Amino acid sequence: MAECHTGQKRILVTGGSGLVGRAIQHVINEEGGGKEGEQWSFLSSKDANLMNKEETQAVFQKHKPTHVIHLAAMVGGLFKNMRVNLDFWRNNIYINDNVLQAAHDVAAVKVVSCLSTCIFPDKTTYPINETMIHNGPPHQSNFGYSYAKRMIDVYNRAYVEQNGRSYTSVIPTNVFGPHDNFNIEDGHVLPGLIHKAYIAQKEEKPLVVWGSGSPRRQFIYSLDLARLILWVVREYNEVEPIILSVGEEEEVSIKEAAEAVVRALDFKGEVVYDTDKSDGQFKKTASNEKLMRYLPDFPFTPFDKALKDTCDWFVANYDDARK
Ligand SMILES: NC(=O)c1ccc[n+]([C@@H]2O[C@H](COP(=O)([O-])OP(=O)(O)OC[C@H]3O[C@@H](n4cnc5c(N)ncnc54)[C@H](OP(=O)(O)O)[C@@H]3O)[C@@H](O)[C@H]2O)c1
């Protein structure tokens, strides 16, 4: 667990060792993104297993946070989700119930939790926006994760209504960046492609992209997301979730993402598409109109630059990277 700054706001980040948590650590510790009067603490599963109620209560009693950024979750890509939907449902329900109640028990004034655009209804109109979360069943591939995440919004409204607390949530699109999970079987599409291209390059074999390459995704760089989450914890006062995403026009196909990885790693081999593998949801185009109303000039890092920085980080940290 890492700590810095002293003062009256004690901000506790669950999942502080993950992709998004490490990005927040970077912004606070390396970019001077912390403010006077803020004390930051970042938890990993080594500090407490948040599926366990007693351990969660103990770690919250120890830190007595005034503010909580709740990132900890069982997270995985399409193929892991399809294998263990039950685990995604149960583990995330336990974690969320324990964390939100422990925050209440120590009288934390604000909790910001993390949803995802992949929890929205499968059959929907586009672009999706914050009002549509509960409008229909999620995609069959990840229903366990999706329903568990949707329940955070239910918790938030109930904590606000019954206890007058400031609980809210953010909805990022696909996140990528340094410290991602680059596991090919269980990780998300972009880190998986980066890892596969890295190996294919070394072994002088083709890069095999799973699926047709036609599904479309919006990607957000973890450091951009971290900066936005800091703004949410300090300034955003609605219980309703807010989508944290690049614009709809920034959506790319998996094929375009694979080509960007090829450029970033200077991969020279052939790229082939394994259409026997599932494509997952075709698209989940999200509107960032609400975010743009609050922060019209937010400077998103260009996709190619963020991808290049991520690939460079992966190559430089290959031995220690999660994979
Ligand atoms: N990655 C994406 O594309 C994406 C997109 C939308 C939303 N989100 C959401 O963003 C949040 C952060 O995701 P991420 O990508 O940063 O995930 P990640 O890299 O997989 O990190 C997960 C974090 O949760 C912690 N954690 C998991 N199980 C735990 C447990 N039982 N007890 C305590 N800590 C536990 C992990 O601790 P250890 O390091 O000790 O294992 C780690 O710090 C999640 O809520 C996720 O649903 C992610």
The ligand as a MOL file (V3000), in Angstrom:
LIG
                    3D

  0  0  0     0  0            999 V3000
M  V30 BEGIN CTAB
M  V30 COUNTS 48 52 0 0 0
M  V30 BEGIN ATOM
M  V30 1 N -10.2220 -2.5240 -17.7820 0
M  V30 2 C -11.2890 -2.0700 -18.4320 0
M  V30 3 O -11.3090 -2.0580 -19.6720 0
M  V30 4 C -12.4700 -1.5240 -17.6810 0
M  V30 5 C -13.5140 -0.9570 -18.4240 0
M  V30 6 C -14.5970 -0.4340 -17.7540 0
M  V30 7 C -14.6580 -0.5010 -16.3760 0
M  V30 8 N -13.6470 -1.0550 -15.6740 0 CHG=1
M  V30 9 C -13.7470 -1.0860 -14.2050 0
M  V30 10 O -12.6620 -0.3410 -13.6820 0
M  V30 11 C -12.3050 -0.8600 -12.4070 0
M  V30 12 C -10.8100 -1.1200 -12.3900 0
M  V30 13 O -10.5170 -2.0630 -13.3990 0
M  V30 14 P -9.0270 -2.4460 -13.7990 0
M  V30 15 O -9.0220 -2.6780 -15.2590 0
M  V30 16 O -8.0880 -1.4960 -13.1650 0 CHG=-1
M  V30 17 O -8.9100 -3.8850 -13.1050 0
M  V30 18 P -7.6120 -4.7280 -12.7560 0
M  V30 19 O -6.4130 -4.1770 -13.4150 0
M  V30 20 O -7.9850 -6.1590 -12.9950 0
M  V30 21 O -7.4660 -4.4890 -11.2130 0
M  V30 22 C -8.3990 -5.0260 -10.3240 0
M  V30 23 C -8.0760 -4.4740 -8.9720 0
M  V30 24 O -9.0290 -4.9910 -8.0470 0
M  V30 25 C -8.3360 -5.6290 -6.9900 0
M  V30 26 N -9.1230 -6.7410 -6.5180 0
M  V30 27 C -9.6880 -7.7280 -7.2690 0
M  V30 28 N -10.3010 -8.6160 -6.4660 0
M  V30 29 C -10.1140 -8.1680 -5.1840 0
M  V30 30 C -10.5080 -8.6420 -3.9150 0
M  V30 31 N -11.2350 -9.7650 -3.7710 0
M  V30 32 N -10.1200 -7.9540 -2.8210 0
M  V30 33 C -9.3980 -6.8250 -2.9440 0
M  V30 34 N -9.0090 -6.3000 -4.1130 0
M  V30 35 C -9.3660 -6.9840 -5.2300 0
M  V30 36 C -7.0020 -6.0690 -7.5780 0
M  V30 37 O -6.0420 -6.2640 -6.5450 0
M  V30 38 P -4.6940 -7.1550 -6.8260 0
M  V30 39 O -3.8240 -6.3260 -7.7340 0
M  V30 40 O -4.0690 -7.3250 -5.4870 0
M  V30 41 O -5.1680 -8.4220 -7.4600 0
M  V30 42 C -6.6900 -4.8680 -8.4650 0
M  V30 43 O -6.1660 -3.8150 -7.7100 0
M  V30 44 C -13.1430 -2.1090 -12.2000 0
M  V30 45 O -14.2290 -1.8070 -11.3530 0
M  V30 46 C -13.6360 -2.4460 -13.5910 0
M  V30 47 O -14.8660 -3.1240 -13.5620 0
M  V30 48 C -12.5250 -1.5670 -16.3080 0
M  V30 END ATOM
M  V30 BEGIN BOND
M  V30 1 1 1 2
M  V30 2 2 2 3
M  V30 3 1 2 4
M  V30 4 1 4 5
M  V30 5 2 4 48
M  V30 6 2 5 6
M  V30 7 1 6 7
M  V30 8 2 7 8
M  V30 9 1 8 9
M  V30 10 1 8 48
M  V30 11 1 9 10
M  V30 12 1 9 46
M  V30 13 1 10 11
M  V30 14 1 11 12
M  V30 15 1 11 44
M  V30 16 1 12 13
M  V30 17 1 13 14
M  V30 18 2 14 15
M  V30 19 1 14 16
M  V30 20 1 14 17
M  V30 21 1 17 18
M  V30 22 2 18 19
M  V30 23 1 18 20
M  V30 24 1 18 21
M  V30 25 1 21 22
M  V30 26 1 22 23
M  V30 27 1 23 24
M  V30 28 1 23 42
M  V30 29 1 24 25
M  V30 30 1 25 26
M  V30 31 1 25 36
M  V30 32 1 26 27
M  V30 33 1 26 35
M  V30 34 2 27 28
M  V30 35 1 28 29
M  V30 36 1 29 30
M  V30 37 2 29 35
M  V30 38 1 30 31
M  V30 39 2 30 32
M  V30 40 1 32 33
M  V30 41 2 33 34
M  V30 42 1 34 35
M  V30 43 1 36 37
M  V30 44 1 36 42
M  V30 45 1 37 38
M  V30 46 2 38 39
M  V30 47 1 38 40
M  V30 48 1 38 41
M  V30 49 1 42 43
M  V30 50 1 44 45
M  V30 51 1 44 46
M  V30 52 1 46 47
M  V30 END BOND
M  V30 END CTAB
M  END
